[in-house]
Amino acid sequence: MESLTDEQRALFADGGQLDDYEVLKPIGKGKFSVVYKAKRRHDGQAVALKKIAIFDMMNVKAREKTLKEVRLVQSVSHPNIIQYLDAFVQNNELYIAFEWAEAGDLKRQVRKANEKGVRFDERTIWRYFTQLCGAILYLHQNRIMHRDLKPANIFLTLKGVVKVGDLGLGRYLSENTMEARSKVGTPLYMSPEVLRGESYDWKSDVWSMGCILYELAMLRSPFKSEGLNLVGLFQKINKGYYEPIPDVYSDHLRTLVKRMISLTASGRPNAQEVWEFCRTRPSSAALQERMRQHQAATENDNDAANNGPETRSSRLQRTRSKLTPERDVPSRPSSSDQQQETPPQSRPPSSQGDASTAPTEEVTRTRHAVARMELLFERLKILRYDKVLNKHISPTHFACESRALPRITPQARFEDMCTLSYWLISLLGGEARRNDEHNNDPPIVTTQKILLAAEKAGVSVVAQLSAPALTSGVGIEVCELLDVLSTAVLCGEAYCTTPPEYPKEPVETLECDALDVTDDDGQQNESGDKFGESTASLGIEEDDVFSRWVVVKEETHDDKANEMIHADIDPVAWVLERRRMLPKLQEILQNKLQRRPAESSWRVRLDQVQTQAESIVGERESMQNGITHIQATRQKQVEQLEVYEKQLNTRYLRARRLYDEGTTRLTKCRDEMLIAQENVNRATVEIARLQAAKSEQANALKAADARITDNSRLLERKRQLRHLIDENRELGLKLQVLHDYWTRKQQRVVQCSHLKS
């Protein structure tokens, strides 16, 4: 607290203390913070207690940013925004108490809906989104930009009330500030202008709201796909690629999503306009009637598909419906427009389902793949792939799984995709070659190498494709990859794409009977050869021969465009040449028909189809009887399964109850264990502190004992005393010598004085 300014300390003037709360368990952890579920002691209210290490781990700039968040949450108050309750600093850590949302966040609800295979009905979507819009409108009116709107930051109570939380990236804009430039937020919900680093305004939040509304309808983010990297995500957002919302939802909702996810900020509505759009939404009765009509239309389509002749699309739709679980639409009470309503996870899904949604999406993707494959097939024929690679594929080879014989295995189809991809990349100048040592790579590794090689070859569009989606070797993604590569090859080569221009030659006008062309009834020609009962037995390629036939029509003088082409060839010589070459041409055509019957003319294929259709019609009654028998057997088995299910439920009712009780006790024990573990951790910290204090006291005691028992100074005194004694002895000896010397000198002086006298 000493490092805080007076203004910052004022934020916690009315704050409480940690003893006011009973910490129950941790529920989340960040870089500098931990969020706990706690209970306020004086009233028992559940709260979310956020502990932030603002002094020990944060620098001054990060600390100021955190305190701005405190100011921001203290300044807002709205029924659809997580309510700030308390803030205080204790033990050098910041604690912030927020309102507790019992039902979790919206991301959890979307995930649970995906796991159960259900959709939110439109009334629930409008109820949630209207509350979200009200909260954002309140923030914008108070000049606060959220900047991190996503389902994980939108919470729900048990009564279905939406609460917007996590204003950590929120920013207050003054009256003179209309735009921001900080690149913050979550990439999946980040607007294009933020991704590009440009300035942005309030409509960046509107983009995020549009992504959330889309996710409520489709149960996934509009720009999320499996295996998509960050660069691909940015490209996808900047191009605005996302799957449209199906017509099971109203035009009102789909129009709003389209406007909110507009690439240009000027094309998006502001929060006030979105709020007005929510207020004018269709009534609950109208939405319920629309849902009923959609379900009735779906049932009629299914009945028509079951009763009518089986077509390729109906078979495909039935196959997809078996593979795709039925998506049930949860029912809502009539008071769904009110906020006080139970959220979707507290109600079981209804028995009526939106059975047509998933199959319709799959059929649509398959149709797109077939159309893309047709274009790809034509481009591959232009590139003469069959001559170069010695391979032959069908016009729907990569579009969908084929039931025709012979069956193509998924591995073979994947190998065909890899072979074509590497060949096309090599035509683009890439060095992509399938080495023998790379043939054992997993499919995901192989597809990643193909995408990387394509990007290196200059085809940057493949960056938005998903490598896992290519591992199946079939589907719209595979068709897109090969189509993009073949298009790049054709654009880079000197291929002529304009129709040929033939020289105009004068042709002689012939009468109809002079042409002597065999008629369609297979009549015998002039040479006596008979070709069968139809011209189909000729095996002539329509594209090669039929295009050169001369069509005779009545001549008119005013029709210059369609007048007869005159030839300068002698008709008699032409008839003779035709008779001479006819046997040889027949032999060539018959050999071709025997070698490659699949490449014969469409008339041969038509005869085969007619023959097979007659056999199918002949066996229709037996097939219907078999299907009726199978349906009766299936119904009987379903009834038996229902009886077995009831018996099992009755038999194991007590076990289920015991299991639920045990689960409840286990959850309670886990909570108690977490509390006990936290107490143990606190006790461990206290023991460590006491041990450290004990060690310090022991060291101090040892030092004092050493000082008490130390005799070094006494020994030093004794040494000095012995030294003094030695010096004293030497001094006495010197004095004695001097005394003797002085005595002898005195004696000499006396003797000398006596001698002189």
Residue pairs with C-beta under 8 A, 6 or more apart in sequence:
1 9
1 89
3 55
4 89
8 67
11 67
11 70
11 71
11 74
11 87
12 87
12 88
12 89
15 86
15 87
15 88
15 89
16 86
16 88
16 97
17 88
17 90
18 88
18 90
18 91
18 95
19 41
20 40
20 41
20 42
20 86
21 38
21 39
21 40
21 41
21 47
21 49
21 97
22 38
22 39
22 40
22 41
23 36
23 37
23 38
23 49
23 678
24 36
24 37
24 38
24 39
24 671
24 674
24 675
25 36
25 37
25 671
25 674
25 675
26 34
26 35
26 36
26 37
26 674
27 35
27 36
27 37
27 48
28 34
28 35
29 35
32 52
32 53
32 54
32 57
32 58
32 62
32 66
33 50
33 51
33 52
33 53
34 50
34 51
35 48
35 49
35 50
35 51
36 48
36 49
36 50
36 51
37 46
37 47
37 48
37 49
37 100
38 46
38 47
38 48
38 49
38 97
39 45
39 46
39 47
40 46
40 47
40 85
40 97
45 100
46 100
46 102
47 85
47 97
47 98
47 99
47 100
48 97
48 98
48 99
48 100
48 101
49 95
49 96
49 97
49 98
50 95
50 96
50 97
50 98
51 93
51 94
51 95
52 58
52 66
52 93
52 94
52 95
52 96
53 92
53 93
53 94
54 62
54 63
54 66
54 67
54 89
54 93
54 94
55 63
55 92
55 93
56 92
56 93
58 66
66 94
69 167
69 168
69 170
70 87
70 94
70 96
72 144
72 167
72 170
72 172
73 82
73 84
73 96
73 98
73 167
74 84
74 87
75 142
76 84
76 138
76 139
76 142
76 144
76 167
77 83
78 134
78 135
78 138
79 161
80 131
80 132
80 134
80 135
80 138
80 161
80 162
80 163
80 164
81 135
81 138
81 139
81 163
81 164
81 165
82 98
82 99
82 101
82 155
82 163
82 164
82 165
82 166
83 98
83 99
84 96
84 97
84 98
84 99
85 97
85 98
85 99
86 95
86 96
86 97
87 94
87 95
87 96
87 97
88 94
88 95
89 95
98 165
99 163
101 155
101 156
101 157
101 163
101 165
102 157
102 158
103 109
103 155
103 156
103 157
103 158
103 160
103 343
103 345
103 346
104 155
104 156
105 151
105 152
105 153
105 154
105 155
105 156
106 128
106 151
106 152
106 154
106 155
106 156
106 162
106 212
106 216
107 150
107 151
107 152
109 151
109 156
109 343
109 344
109 345
110 151
110 215
110 216
110 219
110 220
112 345
113 119
113 120
113 219
113 344
114 219
114 220
116 328
116 349
117 325
117 326
117 327
117 328
118 327
118 328
118 329
118 330
118 344
118 349
119 217
119 219
119 248
119 327
119 328
119 329
119 330
119 354
119 357
120 128
120 216
120 217
120 219
120 330
120 344
121 287
121 291
121 329
121 330
121 331
121 332
122 217
122 249
122 250
122 253
122 282
122 287
122 290
122 291
123 284
123 287
123 288
123 332
123 336
123 337
124 330
124 332
124 336
124 344
125 213
125 216
125 217
125 249
125 253
126 253
126 278
126 281
126 287
126 337
127 160
127 336
127 337
127 338
127 339
127 341
128 156
128 160
128 162
128 216
129 209
129 212
129 213
129 216
129 278
130 278
130 279
130 281
131 161
131 162
131 339
132 154
132 162
132 164
132 209
132 212
133 209
133 271
133 274
133 275
133 278
134 275
135 162
135 163
135 164
136 146
136 149
136 164
136 205
136 209
136 271
137 271
137 272
137 274
137 275
139 145
139 146
139 164
139 170
139 205
140 202
140 205
140 270
140 271
143 172
143 173
143 174
143 175
144 167
144 170
144 171
144 172
144 173
145 170
145 171
145 173
145 180
145 201
145 202
145 204
145 205
146 164
146 167
146 169
146 170
146 205
146 208
147 169
147 170
147 171
147 180
147 182
147 184
147 185
147 204
147 205
148 166
148 168
148 169
148 170
148 184
148 185
148 186
148 189
148 208
149 164
149 189
149 205
149 208
149 209
149 212
150 186
150 188
150 189
150 208
150 211
150 212
151 212
151 215
153 164
153 165
153 166
154 162
154 163
154 164
154 165
154 212
155 162
155 163
155 164
155 165
156 162
156 163
156 343
157 163
158 342
158 343
158 346
159 339
159 340
159 341
159 342
160 339
160 340
160 341
160 342
160 343
161 339
161 340
162 339
169 184
169 185
171 180
171 182
173 180
178 201
179 199
179 200
179 201
180 199
180 200
180 201
181 197
181 198
181 199
181 200
183 194
183 195
183 197
184 194
185 194
185 204
185 208
187 195
187 230
187 233
187 234
188 211
188 221
188 223
188 224
188 233
189 207
189 208
189 211
189 212
189 221
190 207
190 208
190 237
191 200
191 203
191 204
191 207
191 208
191 265
192 207
192 237
192 238
192 240
192 263
193 199
193 200
193 204
193 265
194 200
194 204
195 234
195 237
195 238
196 238
200 265
201 265
202 270
202 271
203 265
203 268
203 270
204 265
205 271
206 260
206 268
206 269
206 270
206 271
206 274
207 260
207 261
207 262
207 265
207 268
209 260
209 274
210 256
210 257
210 259
210 260
210 261
210 268
211 221
211 222
211 223
211 261
213 253
213 256
213 257
213 260
214 221
214 222
214 242
214 245
214 257
214 261
215 221
215 222
217 245
217 249
217 253
217 257
218 243
218 245
222 242
222 243
222 261
223 233
223 236
223 237
223 241
223 242
224 233
225 236
225 466
225 469
226 466
226 468
226 469
227 466
227 467
227 468
227 469
228 236
228 464
228 466
229 463
231 463
232 463
232 464
232 465
235 463
235 464
236 242
236 464
238 263
240 261
240 262
240 263
241 464
242 261
244 254
245 253
245 254
245 257
246 357
246 360
246 361
247 254
247 294
248 291
248 294
248 354
248 356
248 357
250 281
250 282
250 287
250 290
252 277
252 280
252 281
252 282
253 281
256 274
256 277
259 267
259 268
259 269
260 268
260 269
260 274
262 268
269 277
282 290
284 332
284 334
284 336
284 337
291 329
294 354
294 356
295 352
295 354
298 354
298 355
298 356
301 356
302 355
302 356
305 314
305 317
305 318
308 314
313 363
315 403
316 363
316 366
316 400
317 359
317 362
317 363
320 358
320 359
320 362
320 363
320 366
321 355
321 358
321 359
323 362
324 358
324 359
324 362
325 358
326 353
326 354
326 355
326 358
327 353
327 354
327 355
327 357
327 358
328 349
328 350
328 351
328 352
328 353
328 354
329 349
329 350
329 352
329 353
329 354
330 344
330 347
330 349
330 350
331 347
331 349
331 350
331 352
332 341
333 341
335 341
365 475
365 476
366 399
366 400
366 476
368 476
369 398
369 399
369 400
369 475
369 476
369 479
370 396
370 399
370 400
372 399
372 476
372 479
372 480
372 483
373 395
373 396
373 397
373 398
373 399
373 479
374 395
375 483
376 398
376 479
376 482
376 483
376 486
377 393
377 395
377 397
379 483
379 486
379 487
379 490
380 393
380 420
380 482
380 486
382 490
382 495
383 427
383 486
383 489
383 490
385 391
385 420
385 423
386 392
388 423
389 419
389 420
389 423
391 416
391 419
393 416
394 402
396 402
397 408
397 413
397 416
398 413
398 416
398 417
398 473
398 474
398 475
398 478
398 479
398 482
399 474
399 475
399 479
400 474
400 475
401 474
402 408
410 472
410 473
410 474
411 473
413 473
413 474
414 443
414 471
414 472
414 473
415 473
416 473
417 470
417 473
417 478
417 481
417 482
418 434
418 446
418 450
419 434
420 482
421 432
421 450
421 454
421 481
421 482
421 485
422 432
422 433
422 434
422 450
422 453
424 482
424 485
424 486
424 488
424 489
425 432
425 450
425 453
425 454
425 457
425 485
426 432
426 433
427 489
427 492
427 493
428 457
428 458
428 459
428 485
428 488
428 489
428 492
429 457
429 458
430 453
430 454
430 456
430 457
431 453
432 449
432 450
432 453
432 454
432 457
438 446
438 449
441 449
443 471
444 467
444 468
444 471
447 467
447 468
447 470
447 471
448 467
450 470
450 481
451 462
451 463
451 465
451 467
451 470
451 481
454 462
454 481
454 484
454 485
455 462
455 463
457 488
458 488
459 484
459 485
459 488
461 484
462 481
462 484
462 485
465 477
465 480
465 481
466 477
469 475
469 477
469 478
470 477
470 478
470 481
472 478
505 567
505 568
506 566
506 567
506 568
507 564
507 565
507 566
507 567
507 568
507 569
508 566
508 567
508 568
508 569
508 571
509 555
509 564
509 566
510 550
510 552
510 567
510 571
511 552
512 552
514 571
515 550
515 552
516 525
516 526
516 575
516 578
517 549
518 525
518 531
518 535
520 534
520 535
521 533
521 534
522 530
522 531
522 532
522 533
522 534
522 535
522 537
524 530
525 531
525 582
526 575
526 579
527 579
527 582
527 583
529 582
529 583
529 586
531 537
531 538
531 586
534 603
534 607
535 603
536 600
536 601
536 603
536 604
536 606
536 607
537 604
538 586
538 589
538 601
539 589
539 590
539 592
539 593
539 600
539 601
539 604
540 546
540 589
540 601
541 599
541 601
542 601
542 602
550 565
552 564
553 562
553 564
555 563
555 564
556 562
556 563
592 599
592 600
593 600
593 604
597 604
